[in-house]
């Protein structure tokens, strides 16, 4: 009997083991074996660069199941494929070839992608073999292969005929760097350091005289697209005087905010504004202010106070301003107020197309707006904070909401069905069902499936 080496050398031994597995067909799928079938529908890895520890972690878990089921006497169907028809692959090839798809014809860019993928794919697949993932590599598929494209297009036509698809212009989640619409599932949360900016805006034709509406926003750069300012019609709002003069009237400056917010403002603003001693001179129910117009700085026209369920007198000043589009809350607000017309202020690259900040990106416009508000005496206070924003998972860019024409699959009407179908599955570990359930309950959009890119499955329309 040969002596065993005192040290195991994986670099020497593992290639021999993989070669043995391959020669013996250990992992080959045999549909005629007569064993009970156990198929694994693995999500194919995305061709977006080299393998990383996340790939190794998640695919090893799948492989544990495959190997366990083989040992339990099952015929395991475990093919291998690559997901290489989308944005991640397109961005990889742009980096590798130092090109931009928008500067090439679609035909030339697709041809470049396909040639590059043919060069990259062998080494990419070899990484999974080196990890000893026990797939049947002879059953290989690529999501950009004509057969897969045909299946996707057939599914599109079938869903359209079933009334599950539609095309419309609507505010959609958009990545200004990738210049494409994205789906809700393609967003990630990212913590940002920013400022909550308290701003005052003059209220027009108030019988009680000059006064300013007080509101706060983390996105002051969207003022040119302001379309509304809302309050709670059942709440109590106060007209308060400050211990300082209004430069315009040379009388005591006066603000409008919720009565509940008065004491909060007194305590929280005292350090920043020594003359913050607010004195209530009049009170209204919110409904009495509805229709009064407010001159939002840099807005295209004055906007009226309106009632909305989102405005709560116990939060902030009790007044909330809305624009097109500052986020999902603004989109939902406009849905509840169909009488309001959108004022688009940026293009698909996130560049401002309207107002005094035309030509700037969002970050530059934000700095300039705050500078201008301070010069105008309309910026009351900047409160530094950390908050979570949505970013595109592919490039970590802050997403925007831009009205564009896209294709959607209806899924919101299936939320309860999705949850019920999930309950019919066995989950390992069981807590993962609750994660799935929370995802289904958290769906706010129908699934946007169209993308403004060259490389991918063409929509058959």
TAMOVEN-V517323 format. One record per residue. RES is the residue in one letter. PSI is psi as a letter, one per 40 degrees, with the letter a starting at -180 (none if undefined). Layout:
res = (RES | RES)
psi = (PSI | PSI)
//
This chain:
res = (X | X | X | X | X | X | X | X | X | X | X | X | X | X | X | X | X | X | X | X | X | X | X | X | X | X | X | X | X | X | X | X | X | X | X | X | X | X | X | X | X | X | X | X | X | X | X | X | X | X | X | X | X | X | X | X | X | X | X | X | X | X | X | X | X | X | X | X | X | X | X | X | X | X | X | X | X | X | X | X | X | X | X | X | X | X | X | X | X | X | X | X | X | X | X | X | X | X | X | X | X | X | X | X | X | X | X | X | X | X | X | X | X | X | X | X | X | X | X | X | X | X | X | X | X | X | X | X | X | X | X | X | X | X | X | X | X | X | X | X | X | X | X | X | X | X | X | X | X | X | X | X | X | X | X | X | X | X | X | X | X | X | X | X | X | X | X | X | X | X | X | X | X | X | X | X | X | X | X | X | X | X | X | X | X | X | X | X | X | X | X | X | X | X | X | X | X | X | X | X | X | X | X | X | X | X | X | X | X | X | X | X | X | X | X | X | X | X | X | X | X | X | X | X | X | X | X | X | X | X | X | X | X | X | X | X | X | X | X | X | X | X | X | X | X | X | X | X | X | X | X | X | X | X | X | X | X | X | X | X | X | X | X | X | X | X | X | X | X | X | X | X | X | X | X | X | X | X | X | X | X | X | X | X | X | X | X | X | X | X | X | X | X | X | X | X | X | X | X | X | X | X | X | X | X | X | X | X | X | X | X | X | X | X | X | X | X | X | X | X | X | X | X | X | X | X | X | X | X | X | X | X | X | X | X | X | X | X | X | X | X | X | X | X | X | X | X | X | X | X | X | X | X | X | X | X | X | X | X | X | X | X | X | X | X | X | X | X | X | X | X | X | X | X | X | X | X | X | X | X | X | X | X | X | X | X | X | X | X | X | X | X | X | X | X | X | X | X | X | X | X | X | X | X | X | X | X | X | X | X | X | X | X | X | X | X | X | X | X | X | X | X | X | X | X | X | X | X | X | X | X | X | X | X | X | X | X | X | X | X | X | X | X | X | X | X | X | X | X | X | X | X | X | X | X | X | X | X | X | X | X)
psi = (h | i | i | i | i | d | h | h | g | d | d | d | d | d | d | d | d | d | d | d | d | d | d | e | f | d | e | i | h | g | e | e | d | e | i | h | h | g | i | h | g | h | h | i | i | h | g | e | a | i | i | i | d | d | d | d | d | d | d | d | d | d | d | d | d | d | d | d | d | d | d | e | e | i | h | h | h | g | i | h | i | h | h | f | e | a | d | d | d | d | d | d | d | d | d | d | e | f | i | h | d | e | e | i | i | d | d | d | d | d | d | d | d | d | d | d | d | d | d | d | d | d | d | d | d | d | d | d | d | d | e | f | h | f | i | g | e | e | g | i | i | h | e | e | i | d | d | d | d | d | d | d | d | d | d | d | d | d | d | d | d | e | e | e | i | i | h | i | h | i | h | i | h | h | h | e | d | e | f | i | i | i | i | d | e | e | i | i | h | h | h | i | h | a | i | h | h | h | i | i | h | h | h | i | f | h | d | e | a | h | i | h | h | h | i | i | i | e | g | e | e | e | d | d | e | h | e | i | h | i | i | h | d | e | i | h | i | i | h | i | i | i | f | i | i | h | d | d | e | f | i | h | i | i | i | h | i | i | d | d | e | d | d | d | d | d | d | d | e | d | d | d | g | d | f | e | g | h | h | h | e | i | i | i | i | d | d | e | e | h | d | h | i | h | g | h | h | e | i | d | i | i | i | i | h | i | i | i | e | d | h | h | d | e | h | b | e | e | h | h | i | i | i | h | h | e | a | d | d | d | d | d | d | d | d | e | g | e | e | h | h | i | g | h | e | i | a | e | e | e | h | h | e | i | a | e | f | h | e | i | i | d | d | d | d | d | d | d | d | d | d | d | d | d | d | e | f | e | h | d | i | h | h | h | i | h | i | h | i | h | i | h | d | d | e | f | h | h | i | i | h | h | h | i | h | i | h | i | h | h | e | d | e | e | d | d | d | d | d | d | d | d | d | e | i | h | h | h | i | d | e | d | d | d | d | d | d | d | d | d | d | e | h | e | i | i | h | h | e | i | i | g | i | d | h | a | h | h | h | g | none)
//
